[in-house]
């Protein structure tokens, strides 16, 4: 019955999205400070524009659906091979429900609910926020000159650390991601806090603070709470009709004693189901398979640099990331680095087709949860080749070949000389 409901919902969403494709792409953005959940939004980052006319209180209902066919195999070099057996088959579809509300001129609320995800079979709220780009709701023209380049965002929300989270798959929102998987070391978290944006000309400055928590609670853990600090500096310019250049640097830092979830805050799960999972444990409960979690939860300091260049149909997006921090119970500081590059070529009359490749590497001190043991120096490398077709502005079909290798893990680890590789097909709808 559950599979039937998902199949029926997917079919309905497909028909709705196909009908929506008749609209002009340039008219897709129908709300202030809004990123279109279709092909129009793939090259948009922060949604800060308030140029759209205010047309009164407005509620926009949207969402996303995604389903994959997985044909992956995996192997390990350890002598005790307890990898779970996997086969080629469809994954359970995922679904999002989005609610965007224009509350006042320059004031928008966003709420996302995961209807189904890899981690939870039931529906649950990811988070939401209020974004303020004008103060006309208090008094017409209040601080107008300041608000022309200032935006305030407050809520229990996805933090704006780095630029990759604008391209990553967020449960069923997969239409912005030209590939199937996210980064190996996937920085993503929803935290309670605020971000303030300043956009003078082609520059971007963001400062923010959160409580650093993933799960909110009034329980007293006996540690004095301290905020996590965020910052971003960027330059984004459309040089001419053919060339756009963007470069940003981001920082995220948490204080001593502050529990942090930056690299395991995604509760929706990864796209590579059950790869490298241990059959002697509860393999199906491991919903982040294929990723590397550095497990640092104290005194985390992370920096991410992201260049983006688009020249006609040629597109380059890159990531350099370095992070240091401590694992619970350890006095030593560990560090990790991540490199990532995507090179795509988009073509067709409306760039509805694309093809390209991706490389992703992480290396660092593998946690062993033994304060008296030296950490293992490990590295994990992934390359992927993909192609996609926007059947309509709201419907994307993509294919990917992926190969991922694990190096440096001890023989007692299931990841010792580990590898997974194969093909993925994904269909996704955003509306």
C-alpha positions as CSV (number, residue, x, y, z in Angstrom):
1,X,0.0,0.0,0.0
2,X,2.8,2.4,0.9
3,X,4.6,1.8,-2.4
4,X,1.3,2.3,-4.3
5,X,0.8,5.7,-2.5
6,X,4.2,6.9,-3.5
7,X,3.9,5.7,-7.1
8,X,0.5,7.4,-7.4
9,X,1.8,10.6,-5.8
10,X,4.8,10.6,-8.1
11,X,2.5,10.2,-11.1
12,X,0.3,13.1,-10.0
13,X,3.3,15.3,-9.4
14,X,4.7,14.5,-12.8
15,X,1.4,15.5,-14.5
16,X,1.2,18.7,-12.4
17,X,4.8,19.6,-13.3
18,X,4.3,18.8,-16.9
19,X,1.3,21.2,-17.0
20,X,3.4,23.9,-15.3
21,X,6.0,23.6,-18.0
22,X,3.8,25.7,-20.3
23,X,4.7,28.8,-18.3
24,X,7.6,31.0,-19.4
25,X,10.8,30.4,-17.5
26,X,11.3,34.1,-17.0
27,X,7.9,34.3,-15.2
28,X,8.6,31.4,-12.9
29,X,9.8,33.6,-10.0
30,X,6.5,34.8,-8.7
31,X,7.4,36.0,-5.2
32,X,9.9,38.4,-3.5
33,X,13.1,36.8,-2.2
34,X,12.2,33.5,-3.8
35,X,14.3,30.9,-5.6
36,X,12.4,29.1,-8.3
37,X,12.3,25.3,-7.6
38,X,12.7,24.7,-11.3
39,X,15.4,25.0,-14.0
40,X,15.2,28.8,-13.5
41,X,16.7,28.5,-10.0
42,X,19.8,26.3,-10.7
43,X,22.2,29.2,-10.9
44,X,20.7,31.3,-8.1
45,X,22.3,31.4,-4.7
46,X,21.0,33.6,-1.9
47,X,17.5,34.7,-2.7
48,X,17.6,38.3,-1.5
49,X,15.9,40.3,-4.3
50,X,12.8,42.4,-3.5
51,X,12.3,43.8,-7.0
52,X,9.2,41.7,-7.6
53,X,6.1,43.9,-7.0
54,X,4.2,43.3,-3.7
55,X,0.7,41.9,-4.6
56,X,-0.6,41.4,-1.2
57,X,-0.7,38.4,1.1
58,X,0.2,35.4,-1.0
59,X,0.7,31.7,-0.2
60,X,2.7,29.5,-2.6
61,X,2.4,25.7,-2.2
62,X,5.2,23.7,-3.8
63,X,7.4,20.7,-3.4
64,X,9.6,18.0,-4.8
65,X,9.7,14.4,-5.6
66,X,12.7,12.2,-6.4
67,X,13.2,8.5,-7.2
68,X,16.4,6.6,-8.2
69,X,17.3,3.3,-9.8
70,X,20.5,2.1,-8.2
71,X,22.9,-0.3,-9.8
72,X,25.9,-0.2,-7.5
73,X,28.3,-2.8,-6.2
74,X,30.8,-2.6,-3.3
75,X,33.8,-4.5,-2.0
76,X,36.2,-4.4,0.9
77,X,39.8,-5.5,1.4
78,X,39.4,-6.6,5.0
79,X,39.6,-10.2,5.8
80,X,36.3,-10.2,7.6
81,X,34.0,-9.2,4.8
82,X,30.6,-8.5,6.4
83,X,29.3,-6.1,3.8
84,X,25.6,-6.2,3.3
85,X,24.4,-7.7,0.0
86,X,22.9,-5.2,-2.3
87,X,21.1,-5.5,-5.6
88,X,20.0,-3.4,-8.5
89,X,16.6,-1.9,-7.8
90,X,14.6,1.2,-7.2
91,X,15.0,3.2,-4.0
92,X,11.9,4.3,-2.0
93,X,10.9,7.7,-3.5
94,X,11.4,10.8,-1.4
95,X,9.1,13.8,-1.2
96,X,9.1,17.4,0.1
97,X,6.3,19.9,0.8
98,X,7.2,23.6,0.6
99,X,5.2,26.4,1.9
100,X,6.3,30.0,1.0
101,X,4.2,32.9,2.3
102,X,4.5,36.6,1.3
103,X,3.5,38.0,4.7
104,X,4.2,41.7,3.8
105,X,6.1,43.8,1.3
106,X,9.7,42.4,1.6
107,X,8.8,39.8,4.2
108,X,8.7,36.1,3.3
109,X,8.2,32.9,5.3
110,X,9.5,29.5,4.2
111,X,8.7,26.1,5.7
112,X,9.9,22.8,4.4
113,X,8.4,19.4,5.4
114,X,10.0,16.1,4.5
115,X,7.0,13.9,3.6
116,X,9.2,10.9,3.2
117,X,13.0,10.5,3.5
118,X,15.5,7.7,3.8
119,X,15.8,8.3,7.5
120,X,12.2,8.7,8.5
121,X,9.2,6.8,6.9
122,X,6.9,9.5,8.4
123,X,6.5,13.2,7.7
124,X,8.5,15.7,9.7
125,X,9.4,19.4,9.5
126,X,12.9,20.2,8.3
127,X,12.8,23.8,9.4
128,X,11.6,27.3,8.5
129,X,12.5,30.9,8.7
130,X,11.3,34.5,8.1
131,X,13.3,36.7,5.8
132,X,13.0,40.5,5.9
133,X,14.2,42.7,3.1
134,X,12.0,45.8,3.7
135,X,10.6,47.5,6.8
136,X,7.5,48.9,5.1
137,X,5.3,46.7,7.4
138,X,6.4,48.9,10.3
139,X,6.3,52.2,8.5
140,X,6.4,53.1,4.8
141,X,9.9,53.9,3.7
142,X,11.5,53.1,7.1
143,X,15.3,52.9,6.8
144,X,14.7,52.5,3.0
145,X,18.3,53.4,2.1
146,X,19.7,50.8,4.5
147,X,17.3,48.1,3.5
148,X,18.2,48.6,-0.1
149,X,21.2,46.4,0.5
150,X,20.3,44.7,3.8
151,X,18.4,41.5,4.5
152,X,17.7,39.7,7.8
153,X,16.9,36.0,8.1
154,X,15.7,34.5,11.4
155,X,14.5,30.9,12.1
156,X,15.3,27.3,12.6
157,X,17.0,27.0,9.3
158,X,19.6,25.6,7.0
159,X,22.7,27.6,7.7
160,X,24.4,29.5,4.9
161,X,27.8,27.9,5.2
162,X,29.5,27.7,1.8
163,X,27.9,27.7,-1.6
164,X,27.6,24.0,-2.2
165,X,24.4,23.7,-0.1
166,X,22.7,25.7,-2.9
167,X,23.5,22.8,-5.3
168,X,23.2,19.8,-3.0
169,X,20.2,17.5,-2.9
170,X,18.0,18.3,0.0
171,X,15.9,15.1,0.4
172,X,13.6,15.3,-2.6
173,X,14.9,18.7,-3.8
174,X,17.3,17.3,-6.3
175,X,16.7,19.6,-9.3
176,X,19.6,21.9,-8.6
177,X,22.1,19.1,-8.3
178,X,23.5,18.0,-11.7
179,X,24.7,14.8,-10.1
180,X,23.0,12.3,-7.9
181,X,25.2,12.3,-4.8
182,X,26.3,15.2,-2.5
183,X,29.8,15.9,-1.2
184,X,31.7,13.1,0.6
185,X,32.1,15.3,3.6
186,X,28.6,16.9,3.5
187,X,28.4,20.2,5.6
188,X,24.7,20.7,6.3
189,X,22.7,21.5,9.4
190,X,19.5,23.2,10.6
191,X,20.1,25.4,13.6
192,X,18.2,28.1,15.4
193,X,19.7,31.5,14.7
194,X,19.9,34.6,12.5
195,X,21.8,35.8,9.5
196,X,22.3,39.4,8.3
197,X,23.2,40.1,4.7
198,X,24.7,43.2,3.2
199,X,24.9,43.4,-0.6
200,X,26.6,46.6,-1.8
201,X,26.9,46.4,-5.5
202,X,28.4,43.0,-6.6
203,X,29.6,42.1,-3.2
204,X,28.1,40.0,-0.5
205,X,28.8,40.1,3.2
206,X,26.9,37.9,5.7
207,X,27.3,37.5,9.5
208,X,25.3,35.2,11.6
209,X,25.0,33.4,14.9
210,X,23.2,30.2,15.9
211,X,22.9,28.1,19.1
212,X,24.8,25.4,17.2
213,X,22.3,22.7,18.1
214,X,20.5,20.3,15.8
215,X,17.9,19.0,18.2
216,X,16.5,21.8,20.3
217,X,16.0,21.1,24.0
218,X,15.8,22.9,27.4
219,X,17.8,20.1,29.1
220,X,20.8,21.5,30.9
221,X,23.9,19.4,29.9
222,X,26.0,21.2,32.5
223,X,28.0,23.2,29.9
224,X,27.7,27.0,29.5
225,X,26.0,27.5,26.1
226,X,27.9,29.6,23.5
227,X,26.9,30.6,20.0
228,X,28.2,29.2,16.8
229,X,29.4,32.0,14.5
230,X,29.0,32.2,10.7
231,X,30.4,34.5,8.1
232,X,30.5,34.8,4.3
233,X,32.3,37.2,1.9
234,X,31.6,37.0,-1.8
235,X,31.8,38.7,-5.2
236,X,29.2,37.8,-7.8
237,X,29.1,39.6,-11.2
238,X,27.6,39.1,-14.6
239,X,30.6,40.4,-16.5
240,X,28.7,40.3,-19.8
241,X,26.0,38.4,-21.6
242,X,28.2,35.3,-21.8
243,X,30.3,35.4,-18.6
244,X,29.4,35.2,-14.9
245,X,31.9,35.0,-12.1
246,X,31.3,34.3,-8.4
247,X,33.7,33.7,-5.6
248,X,32.8,33.2,-1.9
249,X,34.6,32.3,1.3
250,X,32.7,31.0,4.3
251,X,33.4,30.4,8.0
252,X,31.7,28.4,10.7
253,X,33.0,28.2,14.2
254,X,31.8,26.8,17.5
255,X,33.3,27.3,21.0
256,X,34.8,24.9,23.5
257,X,32.2,22.6,24.9
258,X,29.7,23.4,22.2
259,X,28.3,20.2,20.7
260,X,28.3,20.6,16.9
261,X,26.6,18.6,14.1
262,X,27.9,20.3,11.0
263,X,28.8,17.1,9.2
264,X,26.1,14.9,10.4
265,X,23.2,17.3,10.5
266,X,21.5,15.9,7.4
267,X,18.8,13.6,8.7
268,X,17.3,12.9,5.2
269,X,20.1,10.6,4.2
270,X,22.5,10.1,1.3
271,X,21.7,8.9,-2.3
272,X,23.9,5.9,-2.3
273,X,21.8,3.4,-0.4
274,X,23.6,0.7,1.8
275,X,27.0,1.1,0.1
276,X,29.8,-0.1,2.5
277,X,27.2,-0.9,5.2
278,X,28.0,-3.6,7.8
279,X,25.6,-6.5,7.8
280,X,26.5,-7.4,11.4
281,X,25.1,-4.1,12.6
282,X,21.8,-2.5,11.8
283,X,22.8,-1.7,8.2
284,X,19.5,-0.2,7.2
285,X,19.7,2.3,10.0
286,X,22.9,3.8,8.5
287,X,21.3,6.4,6.3
288,X,24.5,8.4,5.5
289,X,26.3,5.6,3.6
290,X,28.9,6.8,1.1
291,X,29.8,9.8,3.2
292,X,32.6,10.5,5.6
293,X,31.8,12.1,8.9
294,X,34.9,13.5,10.6
295,X,32.9,13.2,13.9
296,X,34.3,16.4,15.3
297,X,31.7,18.0,17.7
298,X,33.8,20.4,19.8
299,X,35.7,23.6,18.9
300,X,34.9,23.1,15.2
301,X,36.5,25.7,12.9
302,X,35.6,25.2,9.2
303,X,36.4,27.3,6.1
304,X,34.9,26.7,2.7
305,X,35.9,28.5,-0.5
306,X,33.7,28.2,-3.6
307,X,34.5,29.5,-7.1
308,X,31.8,29.5,-9.8
309,X,32.3,30.5,-13.4
310,X,29.8,30.2,-16.2
311,X,30.9,31.1,-19.8
312,X,28.0,30.5,-22.2
313,X,27.2,26.8,-21.7
314,X,30.5,25.9,-19.9
315,X,30.2,25.8,-16.1
316,X,32.8,25.3,-13.4
317,X,31.9,25.0,-9.7
318,X,34.5,24.1,-7.1
319,X,35.1,23.6,-3.3
320,X,38.1,23.9,-1.1
321,X,37.3,23.1,2.5
322,X,39.4,22.8,5.7
323,X,38.1,21.9,9.1
324,X,39.6,21.3,12.5
325,X,38.0,20.2,15.8
326,X,37.9,17.7,18.6
327,X,36.0,14.5,19.0
328,X,34.1,14.0,22.3
329,X,36.4,12.7,25.0
330,X,39.7,13.5,23.1
331,X,42.0,16.4,23.9
332,X,43.8,16.4,20.6
333,X,42.6,18.5,17.6
334,X,42.0,16.7,14.3
335,X,41.9,18.2,10.9
336,X,40.4,17.4,7.5
337,X,40.5,18.9,4.0
338,X,38.2,18.5,1.1
339,X,38.6,19.2,-2.6
340,X,35.8,19.1,-5.1
341,X,35.3,20.3,-8.7
342,X,32.4,20.0,-11.2
343,X,32.8,20.8,-14.9
344,X,29.6,20.8,-17.0
345,X,28.5,21.8,-20.4
346,X,24.9,22.8,-20.8
347,X,23.5,22.9,-24.3
348,X,20.2,23.0,-26.2
349,X,18.0,26.0,-27.1
350,X,17.2,26.5,-23.4
351,X,20.2,24.6,-22.0
352,X,17.9,21.8,-21.2
353,X,20.7,19.2,-21.7
354,X,24.0,18.9,-19.8
355,X,26.9,16.5,-19.4
356,X,30.0,16.7,-17.3
357,X,32.2,15.2,-14.6
358,X,33.0,15.6,-10.9
359,X,36.0,14.9,-8.7
360,X,35.8,14.9,-4.9
361,X,38.5,14.0,-2.4
362,X,38.7,14.2,1.4
363,X,41.6,13.4,3.7
364,X,42.2,13.6,7.4
365,X,42.5,12.0,10.8
366,X,40.1,9.1,11.0
367,X,38.5,9.0,14.5
368,X,39.1,5.8,16.4
369,X,37.6,6.9,19.7
370,X,40.7,5.8,21.6
371,X,42.3,8.8,23.3
372,X,45.6,6.9,23.6
373,X,45.9,5.8,20.0
374,X,47.2,7.8,17.0
375,X,44.6,8.6,14.4
376,X,44.7,6.9,11.0
377,X,45.6,9.2,8.0
378,X,42.9,8.3,5.5
379,X,41.7,9.6,2.2
380,X,38.5,8.9,0.2
381,X,38.3,9.7,-3.5
382,X,35.2,9.9,-5.8
383,X,34.8,10.6,-9.4
384,X,31.6,10.7,-11.2
385,X,30.3,11.3,-14.8
386,X,26.8,12.5,-15.4
387,X,24.3,13.8,-17.9
388,X,20.8,15.3,-17.6
389,X,17.8,16.3,-19.5
390,X,15.2,18.9,-18.3
391,X,12.2,17.3,-19.9
392,X,10.3,20.4,-18.8
393,X,11.5,23.2,-16.6
394,X,10.2,21.3,-13.6
395,X,11.2,17.7,-14.5
396,X,14.8,16.5,-14.7
397,X,16.0,13.1,-15.6
398,X,19.7,12.4,-14.9
399,X,22.2,9.6,-15.0
400,X,25.5,9.1,-13.2
401,X,28.4,6.7,-13.1
402,X,30.2,6.9,-9.8
403,X,33.4,5.3,-8.4
404,X,34.6,5.8,-4.8
405,X,37.8,4.4,-3.2
406,X,38.8,4.3,0.5
407,X,42.5,4.4,1.4
408,X,44.4,4.2,4.7
409,X,41.8,2.5,6.8
410,X,43.1,-0.3,9.0
411,X,42.5,-4.0,8.3
412,X,40.0,-4.2,11.1
413,X,37.8,-1.6,9.3
414,X,35.2,-2.6,6.7
415,X,36.4,0.4,4.7
416,X,39.9,-1.0,4.3
417,X,40.7,-0.8,0.6
418,X,36.9,-0.3,0.1
419,X,35.2,0.6,-3.1
420,X,31.8,1.1,-4.5
421,X,31.0,1.9,-8.1
422,X,28.2,1.7,-10.7
423,X,25.4,3.6,-12.2
424,X,22.5,5.7,-10.9
425,X,19.4,7.0,-12.6
426,X,17.3,9.7,-11.0
427,X,14.1,11.4,-11.9
428,X,13.2,14.5,-10.0
429,X,10.4,17.1,-10.0
430,X,10.4,20.5,-8.5
431,X,7.4,22.9,-8.5
